[in-house]
Amino acid sequence: MSSVPVFTGRHVEQAVSPERAVEAVREAFVAHARGEWTMPPKVYVTNYPAGDFRAMPALGGGHALLKWVTSFPGNPQRGLPTVTGVVLLSDAQTGQLRAVLDAAAVTALRTGAAAVLAAETLGRHDAATAAVVGAGVNGRAAARTFLARGRTVSLWDVDEERAQRVAAELGAHVAPSLEQALAADLLVTVTPGHDVVLGEGSLRPGQHVSLMGADGPGKAEVAGPELARARLFCDDWEQASHGGELAHAVEEGLVTRDDVTALGDVLAGAAVGRADASEVTAFDSTGLAIQDLAIALAALESAEDLSGLARLEL
Ligand SMILES: NC(=O)c1ccc[n+]([C@@H]2O[C@H](COP(=O)([O-])OP(=O)(O)OC[C@H]3O[C@@H](n4cnc5c(N)ncnc54)[C@H](O)[C@@H]3O)[C@@H](O)[C@H]2O)c1
């Protein structure tokens, strides 16, 4: 019989700090760029308009992972979270299950980490201001990660009360207006992607934007021509060009594969990041299973230090 630790959302947050998450996600991007960690394409099981399920596998660090996770955009109106599910972590040599983790907490940690990692890698060295637009579960995680990295951060959300609440909880502040939030040197957008947040002419020279919200078909946070003006980076071309922010710009013929660099290649030293201080850089994130694997492995490292961790006897 094996005894498998079960990490609730609280346990995941206790086990992995935002700083640790940034380092773990950085290592995952590099290992993936070098071909050491692998990731079959994620599978969408759709039940639109209600929502979809995603099966996201990865292999690396001596382990295999499967994240079974949802996106049900109408859930907040029902008092339910948009994203729920579990992460299963197994030993890659024996196939034995090693951990079960709450998928929403793993997702938020790695999404916040990727947003800030991209901003720090591609933003100007003298970037002074940071902002997060969309203060939901994953926007909160991005803001928390900026703060953990020693930056002040302003938040903006269509739901002003939510922005106030999250800002007070984290020690951030609310941007006086959307325009002021959008002008930050390091900008992260984490909205549902139903409405374009960055219209034509909105990005400023020297700015970086991490576009986190448009992670599925039909979603967009930025107008196509505006996206095409930027130096483009993504987490994974296949995912980003089919279901990410880049998909609509690719469909409109504004962007081709040669225009887009993988963040992992920049982090591994195989590609150039920002070329000069006046460039606009944009990172399109769809979310990768290797990021989840990085967080799950980091959580497992800390399992012994956690109290109240339930165990599944199998
Ligand atoms: N790239 C990734 O790795 C990744 C990971 C997780 C979630 N996501 C995506 O990010 C998006 C947000 O996810 P979440 O879990 O944080 O959702 P959420 O429902 O918890 O939060 C969304 C927030 O955006 C706000 N919002 C809606 N429209 C807005 C607008 N036009 N301007 C500003 N704020 C607006 C809402 O009021 C809400 O606070 C979703 O599309 C989700 O699929 C991407």
The ligand as an SDF file (V2000), in Angstrom:
LIG
                    3D

 44 48  0  0  0  0  0  0  0  0999 V2000
   -1.9900   32.0400  -19.0810 N   0  0  0  0  0  0  0  0  0  0  0  0
   -2.1900   31.2380  -18.0850 C   0  0  0  0  0  0  0  0  0  0  0  0
   -1.3220   30.4610  -17.7160 O   0  0  0  0  0  0  0  0  0  0  0  0
   -3.4870   31.3150  -17.3310 C   0  0  0  0  0  0  0  0  0  0  0  0
   -3.6000   30.6570  -16.1140 C   0  0  0  0  0  0  0  0  0  0  0  0
   -4.8020   30.7810  -15.4020 C   0  0  0  0  0  0  0  0  0  0  0  0
   -5.8650   31.5080  -15.9140 C   0  0  0  0  0  0  0  0  0  0  0  0
   -5.7110   32.1080  -17.1300 N   0  0  0  0  0  0  0  0  0  0  0  0
   -6.8100   32.9070  -17.7140 C   0  0  0  0  0  0  0  0  0  0  0  0
   -6.7950   34.1680  -17.0720 O   0  0  0  0  0  0  0  0  0  0  0  0
   -8.0980   34.7100  -17.0490 C   0  0  0  0  0  0  0  0  0  0  0  0
   -8.4530   35.1210  -15.6190 C   0  0  0  0  0  0  0  0  0  0  0  0
   -8.4710   33.9460  -14.8010 O   0  0  0  0  0  0  0  0  0  0  0  0
   -8.8280   34.0410  -13.2250 P   0  0  0  0  0  0  0  0  0  0  0  0
   -8.7930   32.6380  -12.7230 O   0  0  0  0  0  0  0  0  0  0  0  0
   -7.9620   35.0750  -12.5730 O   0  0  0  0  0  0  0  0  0  0  0  0
  -10.3300   34.5420  -13.3370 O   0  0  0  0  0  0  0  0  0  0  0  0
  -11.1970   35.3300  -12.2520 P   0  0  0  0  0  0  0  0  0  0  0  0
  -12.6070   35.1650  -12.6760 O   0  0  0  0  0  0  0  0  0  0  0  0
  -10.8030   34.9050  -10.8740 O   0  0  0  0  0  0  0  0  0  0  0  0
  -10.7340   36.8740  -12.4260 O   0  0  0  0  0  0  0  0  0  0  0  0
  -10.9500   37.6540  -13.5730 C   0  0  0  0  0  0  0  0  0  0  0  0
  -10.9700   39.1140  -13.1160 C   0  0  0  0  0  0  0  0  0  0  0  0
  -10.9570   39.9520  -14.2820 O   0  0  0  0  0  0  0  0  0  0  0  0
  -11.8550   41.0360  -14.0170 C   0  0  0  0  0  0  0  0  0  0  0  0
  -12.2250   41.6210  -15.3300 N   0  0  0  0  0  0  0  0  0  0  0  0
  -13.1430   41.1640  -16.2150 C   0  0  0  0  0  0  0  0  0  0  0  0
  -13.1290   41.9470  -17.3220 N   0  0  0  0  0  0  0  0  0  0  0  0
  -12.2040   42.9070  -17.1080 C   0  0  0  0  0  0  0  0  0  0  0  0
  -11.7340   44.0090  -17.8690 C   0  0  0  0  0  0  0  0  0  0  0  0
  -12.2120   44.2670  -19.1040 N   0  0  0  0  0  0  0  0  0  0  0  0
  -10.7770   44.8110  -17.3410 N   0  0  0  0  0  0  0  0  0  0  0  0
  -10.2860   44.5600  -16.0990 C   0  0  0  0  0  0  0  0  0  0  0  0
  -10.6920   43.5420  -15.3230 N   0  0  0  0  0  0  0  0  0  0  0  0
  -11.6410   42.7200  -15.8290 C   0  0  0  0  0  0  0  0  0  0  0  0
  -12.9940   40.4150  -13.2430 C   0  0  0  0  0  0  0  0  0  0  0  0
  -13.7410   41.3960  -12.5440 O   0  0  0  0  0  0  0  0  0  0  0  0
  -12.2180   39.4730  -12.3190 C   0  0  0  0  0  0  0  0  0  0  0  0
  -11.8300   40.1150  -11.1090 O   0  0  0  0  0  0  0  0  0  0  0  0
   -9.0200   33.6280  -17.6330 C   0  0  0  0  0  0  0  0  0  0  0  0
   -9.2410   33.8870  -19.0040 O   0  0  0  0  0  0  0  0  0  0  0  0
   -8.2200   32.3550  -17.4750 C   0  0  0  0  0  0  0  0  0  0  0  0
   -8.5990   31.3620  -18.3990 O   0  0  0  0  0  0  0  0  0  0  0  0
   -4.5570   32.0330  -17.8430 C   0  0  0  0  0  0  0  0  0  0  0  0
  1  2  1  0
  2  3  2  0
  2  4  1  0
  4  5  1  0
  4 44  2  0
  5  6  2  0
  6  7  1  0
  7  8  2  0
  8  9  1  0
  8 44  1  0
  9 10  1  0
  9 42  1  0
 10 11  1  0
 11 12  1  0
 11 40  1  0
 12 13  1  0
 13 14  1  0
 14 15  2  0
 14 16  1  0
 14 17  1  0
 17 18  1  0
 18 19  2  0
 18 20  1  0
 18 21  1  0
 21 22  1  0
 22 23  1  0
 23 24  1  0
 23 38  1  0
 24 25  1  0
 25 26  1  0
 25 36  1  0
 26 27  1  0
 26 35  1  0
 27 28  2  0
 28 29  1  0
 29 30  1  0
 29 35  2  0
 30 31  1  0
 30 32  2  0
 32 33  1  0
 33 34  2  0
 34 35  1  0
 36 37  1  0
 36 38  1  0
 38 39  1  0
 40 41  1  0
 40 42  1  0
 42 43  1  0
M  CHG  2   8   1  16  -1
M  END
$$$$
